[in-house]
Amino acid sequence: MLEGKLMRLRAVEPEDAENAFRWMNDREVSRGLMARYPFSFETEREWVKNAVKPLDFGNVRFAIETRDGVHIGICGLHRASAENRHAELGIMIGEKEYWGRGFGTDTMLTLLRFAFEQMNLHKVTLGVFEFNERGLAMYTKLGFVEEGRFRDDLFQDGRYWDLVRMSILRREYETVHGAIGAAAAPAAT
Ligand SMILES: CC(C)(COP(=O)(O)OP(=O)(O)OC[C@H]1O[C@@H](n2cnc3c(N)ncnc32)[C@H](O)[C@@H]1OP(=O)(O)O)[C@@H](O)C(=O)NCCC(=O)NCCS
C-alpha cells in the first residue's frame, strides 16, 4: 500500500466493480472523463477483472481509500514508455462528497512520488478538458505545466471543448515537493 496523508493507494479488488459502476454512471463524475455512453455493470466488471491482475510497468492502477477504509476513487499510470520514461496519469474521485477536501491533491502527490521514486519515470502527462476547473486548479497547483491544447477535441453538451495537455517533469516535481529518494537516504551519523 502507498500511504498518503489523507488516503492510501491499494490494489484494485473484484468487489470494487460496484463502486466503479456507480461512479462511471454518475454524469457529474464521468463528465471529465469523456464517458459519453452509460456503462453496463458487465463492462465495469471486465475493467476491474483486468485491474486485479498483477500490475506491471505499462499499466499501474490503484484504488483510492481514505485512511479509515472508504473506497473513494481510482487512479493510475498508463501507457508507460520504458525508453522515453513517461506515462499518462488518470484520476477519479468518484465519491463526490470527498471533492474539494484535498483527497485529489494527496492522491496525486502519492502517485507522482511512486512514478518518480519507484517507476523511475522522467515525466508524467495528462489531458484535462477545459471545463474541468477543479482538475485544472489542482494540476496547476501541483506544478503541472500546460504543453498545449487539442482544439475542439471533445463534443459534449452541445458544443466543442479543448483538451488541455499538461505534464510535470521529475526535476519540476522535486523543486516543488522535495528530492526523490531523500527518505531512503541513510541517517547522518
Ligand atoms: C478532479 C478531481 C480529481 C479533484 O479532486 P479533489 O479531491 O476535488 O481535489 P482537491 O480538493 O485536492 O483540490 C481541488 C482544488 O481545486 C479547487 N477548486 C474546487 N472547485 C473549483 C472550481 N470550481 N474552480 C476552480 N478551482 C476549484 C479547490 O479549491 C482545490 O484547490 P486548493 O487546494 O488550492 O483549495 C476530482 O474532482 C474528480 O475526480 N473529479 C471527477 C473525475 C475527473 O474529472 N477526473 C480528472 C480528469 S482530468
The ligand as a Tripos MOL2 file, in Angstrom:
@<TRIPOS>MOLECULE
LIG
   48    50     1     0     0
SMALL
NO_CHARGES

@<TRIPOS>ATOM
      1 C1        -10.5550   16.4420  -10.3940 C.3       1 LIG1
      2 C2        -10.5470   15.7440   -9.0310 C.3       1 LIG1
      3 C3         -9.5850   14.5530   -9.0900 C.3       1 LIG1
      4 C4        -10.0760   16.7310   -7.9680 C.3       1 LIG1
      5 O1        -10.0710   16.0820   -6.7160 O.3       1 LIG1
      6 P1        -10.4160   16.8830   -5.3670 P.3       1 LIG1
      7 O2        -10.2600   15.9370   -4.2360 O.co2     1 LIG1
      8 O3        -11.7280   17.5640   -5.5140 O.co2     1 LIG1
      9 O4         -9.2240   17.9380   -5.3950 O.3       1 LIG1
     10 P2         -8.6150   18.7810   -4.1810 P.3       1 LIG1
     11 O5         -9.6370   19.0530   -3.1360 O.co2     1 LIG1
     12 O6         -7.3560   18.1240   -3.7370 O.co2     1 LIG1
     13 O7         -8.1640   20.1040   -4.9440 O.3       1 LIG1
     14 C5         -9.0350   20.7630   -5.8050 C.3       1 LIG1
     15 C6         -8.5850   22.2090   -5.9330 C.3       1 LIG1
     16 O8         -9.4440   22.8420   -6.8620 O.3       1 LIG1
     17 C7        -10.0720   23.9520   -6.2330 C.3       1 LIG1
     18 N1        -11.4230   24.0300   -6.7640 N.ar      1 LIG1
     19 C8        -12.5080   23.3770   -6.3780 C.ar      1 LIG1
     20 N2        -13.5590   23.7050   -7.1470 N.ar      1 LIG1
     21 C9        -13.0990   24.5890   -8.0420 C.ar      1 LIG1
     22 C10       -13.6880   25.2890   -9.1070 C.ar      1 LIG1
     23 N3        -14.9790   25.1430   -9.4150 N.pl3     1 LIG1
     24 N4        -12.8980   26.1160   -9.8390 N.ar      1 LIG1
     25 C11       -11.5900   26.2570   -9.5610 C.ar      1 LIG1
     26 N5        -10.9760   25.6010   -8.5480 N.ar      1 LIG1
     27 C12       -11.7220   24.7730   -7.8150 C.ar      1 LIG1
     28 C13       -10.0600   23.6590   -4.7740 C.3       1 LIG1
     29 O9        -10.1570   24.8370   -4.0240 O.3       1 LIG1
     30 C14        -8.7320   22.9630   -4.6130 C.3       1 LIG1
     31 O10        -7.6440   23.8770   -4.5470 O.3       1 LIG1
     32 P3         -6.9780   24.2620   -3.1270 P.3       1 LIG1
     33 O11        -6.4330   23.0070   -2.5500 O.co2     1 LIG1
     34 O12        -5.9140   25.2450   -3.5010 O.co2     1 LIG1
     35 O13        -8.0670   24.8400   -2.2970 O.co2     1 LIG1
     36 C15       -11.9710   15.2450   -8.6350 C.3       1 LIG1
     37 O14       -12.8190   16.3370   -8.5460 O.3       1 LIG1
     38 C16       -12.5450   14.2160   -9.5900 C.2       1 LIG1
     39 O15       -12.1500   13.0690   -9.5600 O.2       1 LIG1
     40 N6        -13.4890   14.6220  -10.4710 N.am      1 LIG1
     41 C17       -14.1990   13.7140  -11.3650 C.3       1 LIG1
     42 C18       -13.3220   12.9980  -12.3700 C.3       1 LIG1
     43 C19       -12.3300   13.9180  -13.0420 C.2       1 LIG1
     44 O16       -12.6720   14.9970  -13.5050 O.2       1 LIG1
     45 N7        -11.0600   13.4590  -13.1090 N.am      1 LIG1
     46 C20        -9.9720   14.2140  -13.7070 C.3       1 LIG1
     47 C21        -9.9560   14.0700  -15.1640 C.3       1 LIG1
     48 S1         -8.6370   15.0240  -15.9050 S.3       1 LIG1
@<TRIPOS>BOND
     1     1     2 1
     2     2     3 1
     3     2     4 1
     4     2    36 1
     5     4     5 1
     6     5     6 1
     7     6     7 2
     8     6     8 1
     9     6     9 1
    10     9    10 1
    11    10    11 2
    12    10    12 1
    13    10    13 1
    14    13    14 1
    15    14    15 1
    16    15    16 1
    17    15    30 1
    18    16    17 1
    19    17    18 1
    20    17    28 1
    21    18    19 ar
    22    18    27 ar
    23    19    20 ar
    24    20    21 ar
    25    21    22 ar
    26    21    27 ar
    27    22    23 1
    28    22    24 ar
    29    24    25 ar
    30    25    26 ar
    31    26    27 ar
    32    28    29 1
    33    28    30 1
    34    30    31 1
    35    31    32 1
    36    32    33 2
    37    32    34 1
    38    32    35 1
    39    36    37 1
    40    36    38 1
    41    38    39 2
    42    38    40 1
    43    40    41 1
    44    41    42 1
    45    42    43 1
    46    43    44 2
    47    43    45 1
    48    45    46 1
    49    46    47 1
    50    47    48 1
@<TRIPOS>SUBSTRUCTURE
     1 LIG1         1 GROUP 0 **** ****
